[in-house]
C-alpha cells in the first residue's frame, strides 16, 4: 500500500548536514526566506539568525504543534500551518527553500510559478 502525503509527513526524516549547510550558505542577512515544507522547523530555526525573516510553511498540523512545543516561536520565524500550494505567498520573499522528498514534479512547477508571480 502506498503512503499518502500525510503518512509520509508523519514519518518525516531530517536531511543530512551537508544539505542544511548548502541551504544556509545561500541566505544573506537581507533575505526574507520561505521554507516550504518546513517540517519540524529545524532549518527555519537555523536560518533565522542569518536573515531578516523566515516564513516556515508546513501543512501537517501535528508536526507544526510538535515543532512549536520543541522550539517555541523563534525570533524572526513566522510559523504557518497551511498548504503552500494554495496559501497566499508573502510578497517580500527573496529566497525560497524547498526540501521535500515527496514533492512531485507538478507541485515543484507550481511552487516555481507561484513564486515568480
C-alpha positions in Angstrom: 0.0 0.0 0.0 1.4 3.4 -1.0 1.9 6.1 1.6 -0.1 9.2 1.2 1.5 12.6 1.9 0.2 12.8 5.5 1.6 9.3 6.3 4.9 10.4 4.8 5.0 13.6 6.8 4.2 11.7 10.0 7.4 9.6 9.3 9.4 12.7 8.4 13.1 12.3 8.4 15.6 15.2 8.6 18.1 15.9 5.9 21.9 15.5 6.2 24.1 18.3 7.5 25.5 18.9 4.0 22.1 19.7 2.6 21.3 22.1 5.5 24.7 23.8 5.2 24.2 24.3 1.5 20.8 26.0 2.1 22.2 28.1 4.9 25.0 29.3 2.7 22.5 30.6 0.1 21.0 33.0 2.6 22.1 36.6 3.2 21.3 39.0 6.0 18.8 41.0 3.9 16.8 37.9 2.7 13.3 37.0 3.6 13.1 33.2 3.3 10.2 30.9 2.7 10.8 27.4 3.9 8.2 25.3 2.0 7.5 22.0 3.8 9.3 23.3 6.9 8.6 20.1 8.9 9.9 20.3 12.4 11.3 23.8 11.8 14.9 22.5 12.0 16.1 24.6 9.1 14.0 27.6 9.8 15.4 27.8 13.3 19.0 27.6 12.0 18.2 30.1 9.2 16.6 32.8 11.4 19.8 34.3 12.8 21.2 34.7 9.3 18.3 36.5 7.6 15.6 39.2 8.2 12.7 36.8 8.4 11.7 33.2 7.7 8.2 32.0 6.8 8.1 28.4 7.8 5.2 26.8 5.9 4.1 23.3 6.9 0.7 21.7 6.2 0.8 18.9 8.8 -0.6 20.4 12.0 0.8 17.6 14.2 4.3 18.3 13.1 3.8 22.1 13.5 2.5 21.6 17.0 5.4 19.3 18.0 7.9 21.7 16.5 6.5 24.7 18.3 6.5 22.7 21.6 10.2 21.9 21.0 11.5 25.2 19.6 8.8 27.7 20.8 8.4 30.6 18.4 12.0 31.5 17.4 12.7 35.2 16.7 12.2 36.1 13.1 10.3 32.8 12.3 6.7 33.1 11.2 5.2 29.7 11.5 2.4 29.0 9.1 0.3 25.8 9.2 -1.0 25.7 5.6 -0.6 24.1 2.2 2.0 26.2 0.3 0.3 25.2 -3.0 -2.7 27.3 -2.1 -1.6 29.6 0.8 -1.1 33.3 -0.4 2.6 33.6 -0.6 4.1 36.7 1.0 5.3 39.4 -1.4 8.5 40.1 0.5 10.2 36.7 -0.1 13.6 36.9 -1.6 14.7 33.3 -1.2 12.7 30.1 -1.4 13.8 26.8 0.0 12.0 23.5 -0.8 13.3 20.4 0.9 10.6 17.9 0.4 11.5 14.4 -0.7 7.9 13.7 -1.7 7.4 16.9 -3.8 6.0 15.9 -7.2 7.3 17.5 -10.4 3.9 19.1 -10.9 4.0 20.6 -7.4 7.5 21.8 -7.8 6.5 23.6 -11.1 3.5 25.1 -9.3 5.7 26.5 -6.5 8.2 28.0 -9.0 5.3 29.6 -11.0 3.7 31.0 -7.9 7.0 32.3 -6.5 7.8 34.0 -9.8 4.4 35.6 -10.0 
